[in-house]
Amino acid sequence: MTTLTRRYTRCVLPALAAGLLVALAGCSRPAEEPKKEEPAERPAAEAPKEAPTPPAEAKPEAKKEEAKPGVVPATYKVRLDTSKGPVVIEVQKAWAPLGAEQFHKLVTSGYYDGARFFRIVPNFIVQFGLAADPKVTKKWDRNIKDDPVTRTNRLGAVTFATAGPNTRTTQVFINLKSNQFLDDQGFAPFGQVMEGMDVVQKLYSGYGEAPDQDAITNRGNAYLTAQFPKLDYIRKATIVE
């Protein structure tokens, strides 16, 4: 598997910031004649001077499996009952059909129940998606194909982490601010936090990027509880409408 940084270990996600190149899953190219659409030309206001590594997954070797579109409603809401309070995400299938389908399957299977918010970079992203039980994490270690980016990674947008093209699996991140520079890296939002963004902002961030994604993949919550006991978590994720 990988992480949002699963393959996200702070892994391969390409993080670009105003004229500053940060190594991510994809490559960003310096531009002699920067074009308007290239991340390198984005104003500094869009990304911190030293951009944190974007949400990436940490195991690019997962098996590939394309989700079948047409199974989930055009719009649905997911309630995350977290240790800090409820968060409601509205998913729009039209924004990213395969991502919306994958998230629906994961939620209805109970995959996210007990999962920790293991990576929080203030003023950037909150990342989760490695299961409490490592056996469950491995069971879902299957890639889905990319969706076109049809919405920007604005404040509250919910997006799958990747480790490069067509490597999305289970790890998801919530944008803590406008991270428009991620759009050009192929990060396609599939939903938006509609309620509880204040809860998201209060999730414990003291460990930053310290939790090791490979260790989480292999040991699950046993590792996180022992080494990072203050992490907030999802008590239960449910489809509410």
Secondary structure, DSSP 8 states (H G I E B T S, - for coil): ---TTBBTTTTS--EEETTEEE--SS-----SS--TTSGGGS-GGGS-SS----SBBB-TT-EE----TTSS-SEEEEEEEETTEEEEEEEETTT-HHHHHHHHHHHHHTTTTT-B--EEETTTEEEE---SSHHHHHHT-EEB------S---TTEEEE-BSSTT-B-S-EEEESS--GGGGGGT--EEEEEEE-HHHHHHS--TTTT-S-HHHHHHHTHHHHHHH-TT--BEEEEEE--
